[in-house]
Amino acid sequence: MTPAEKKLALAIAAVSVGALKANGQTVPPATKDEENKLIAVLKSKAPRKEMTDACRQLSVIGTKDAVPVLAALLADEEHNHMARYALEPIADGAVDEALRDALGKLKGRPLVGVIGSLGVRKDVQAVGPLTRLLQENDPDVVKVTAMSLGRIATAEAAKALQARLGTAPAALRPFVADGCMACAERLLAQGKKGEAAALYALVAKADLLPHVRLGAEQGAALAR
């Protein structure tokens, strides 16, 4: 790298660090003012593009203050996705509370999206309500619920998946099996080899396609 190229690289790095500091709210007045403006856009029910852009920016600088207005958009099919996109990175328990609260109020695609977001955030307090949703007969709901439980991967989540694998009808069983496999993989990564092996073994014995059972057998062998 030439001296000129090194100088350019350092300049770019300096700009990047400055941007991260701004997004990390090391400049409180500007960042908070910007967040308030974005919240105002969402409250005003602006055109879709403006709402989308506001959600995208809040995914970077949003705080607990943005949670109520974003949560209010979860029931809106048009804005549900971007509202969740903004909520998922916000490091505050208010987000998880809002998402869990929405579970009992939503249906269809908005509900499926919220279930997925709880999995992304690995909210252990969501295992109870997700376990109940796992009993539904809606394929979309069962599919995303099983995967979210697999991502959360607590002992309680594993138990819920195990129980449902034994009772799920044939049409839903593969979705539950996917959740079991995801859960076992995470348990194995956490060093919980015995729990992972047991979950893999259960999938290997279930009435599923041969390649799924084979994958589970291989996972069990790896865990052991």
PyMOL commands that set and color helices and strands:
alter all, ss='L'
color gray80, all
select helices_A, chain A and resi 3-23+28-43+48-61+64-71+80-87+93-103+108-120+124-133+139-152+155-167+173-189+193-205+210-223
alter helices_A, ss='H'
color red, helices_A
deselect
rebuild
show_as cartoon
